[in-house]
Amino acid sequence: VPVNRASKGGDTATDRYRRLIEESGIGLFQTNVDGSIDWLNAAAARTLGYESPQEFLETIRDIHQIYVDPSRRDDLLALLERDGAVTNFEYEAKRRDGGSRWISITARALYEEGHLEGFEGTFLDVTDKKLLEVATQSISSDLEPAAAVAHFAEVLRRAVPFTQLSLVVIEGDRYRRVVSLSGRGDIDPLPTGEWVPLEGNSVEMVVRSGVPAVVDDTADARWPFDLVLHEAGVRSYAIFPLVDQEGVFATFNLGRAEKGGFDADVLSLVGILISAATQAVKNILLFEQQREAVTRLEELNRMKHEFLAGVAHDLRNPVAVIGGAVQLLEDSWDVMPDEKKMEVVQTIRRSVTSLETSLQRDLDLVLLEQGELGYDIRPFELPTVLREVVDSWASSATTRTFDLQVDPGLPAALGDPHRQGQIIHNLLSNAVKFSPKGSAVKIEATAGSDEIVVSVVNEGSIESGDHDRLFQRMSRLSSNKPGTGLGLYICRLMVEAQGGRIWLDREATEGVRFSYTVPLSNKGGE
Amino acid sequence: VVIADDAEDIRYLLRLVVESHEGYEVVGEAGDGREAVDLVASHQPELILLDVSMPVMDGLEAIPLIREASRETKILMVSGLDASYVEAAARELGANGYLEKGISPKELIREISALCP
């Protein structure tokens, strides 16, 4: 910069003018048509990430180097050639750290012997304004969260290169990463979908305070998760809150490869972008919630249909038997011997009982799944309940033996005796159905430290592929075995509602062993 | 007659109906398709009443094997599934008749008499 020497006793007007310009942050420059750079001031150098004009000039020999799209330089020269000056000509310039800034140039042409020689002018950083436009457009362009964030990330990446970007949703005292993007091909995005407690997590800090937080070096392991981030190529990161009337509803978490990657400049730029995206993100998340609700409703509807089909399936045989038997009695009343009639009547009675059992079970299932099945929880003698149910099985399934073994001195249990009876009834029904004819069924009750373990053992076998699905709600229609799919599922719901666990013992060698627990009335001898 | 159905009460009822009719005798009961094929092979009955939905091997799978085990045995499907494609499939596979389970004893006897006069 050609400068007049300061005269003794004070600054010259030029000095004051120059200082004013420096402090205002306005960049000044002069370049030539061939791309060479005559000079620039410190503000211009700083905008592009250099500490001083000297450092800039040592690195950048040709001004074309800073243009993301070098043809914009030709556009600029053409305008100057035509008009002699330009106002607010915008282009994207490369920064030293690999990011970019939108620059607005106002300049006037310099001539040498009538030819355009170069130009001089001001150099303004308009990135905030420019990025805001693009970022708001990009995130509003799609209602699918992953796609919208990907568009937003493309814009963000140009200004602030990052290794990881996540959109995190807050709900009560937990959070869930819904979208994660890696900024580098060789690094995977972070896992999404799982709910994580806020407690003890850097996100918690931001949710409580409502202001961004920065971790300058994940190697310090200030939060347990920082080491995972370190592995994922994140050396420093910042968490930006998205706030509505009710507080922080989501955060954008931005990770960079270098430590201390969030100076005031970067923080302010990203902060502005993210607050501009707030409403769009809110819309996207609401839309997503609705979509999830619709999916849940469709699933419920499907289950309802399946349930009704299952009910119809279960009623079909008993109804056919009752109808057929009644008609047979009518048709052959006069010729049928009395003892035969009694047999037919007993068959009808069995079918009626089976109908009642099915209906009761289906009604229970509806209540169970809605969490409306009542439990009368109180201390009770489990062996009495077991004995009663086992005796009723022994008298109806006369070809089978039921061997009940109860630890002497079993302490009182805590639960609903009637529901406990249904659990053991279902397990016995299951054992009888899926074991060889005539084989024995063993029932054991033993005391643990704060629970009673009940096991039902039969001599059948279970294909190992079925293990994981045993306690799930299954379609009865998909199987041609009678009544499969609901008994064990109902057992699990009932056992769990009374504070117990139920499982299949995979180590069992004597056959198939199902076990469940019933809490003790006096836990741990209190 | 052989009766194949996984529900014991259905088998009992079918047996009562069959035996209430002069000249018909039930020679065996099967609880699944595999047992049904074995019984047909060993007894060579004139007729089998065959359920569609059974464990181990269902009625449709059993039809060709029953045909193989005994060319003469008539196959009457007694199905809990009132789906026309099941009936079509059963007939395609070689079943001689098809009845739904909500059947009356009279109709069953009429059907049986028609197949095995």
Interface residues (C-beta under 8 A of the other chain):
Chain A: H313 R316 N317 P318 V319 A320 V321 G323 G324 A325 Q327 L328 D331 S332 V335 M336 K340 E343 V344 T347 R350 S351 S354 N480 K481 P482
Chain B: D6 A7 D9 I10 Y12 L13 L16 V17 S20 S53 M54 P55 D58 G80 K101 G102 I103 S104 P105 K106
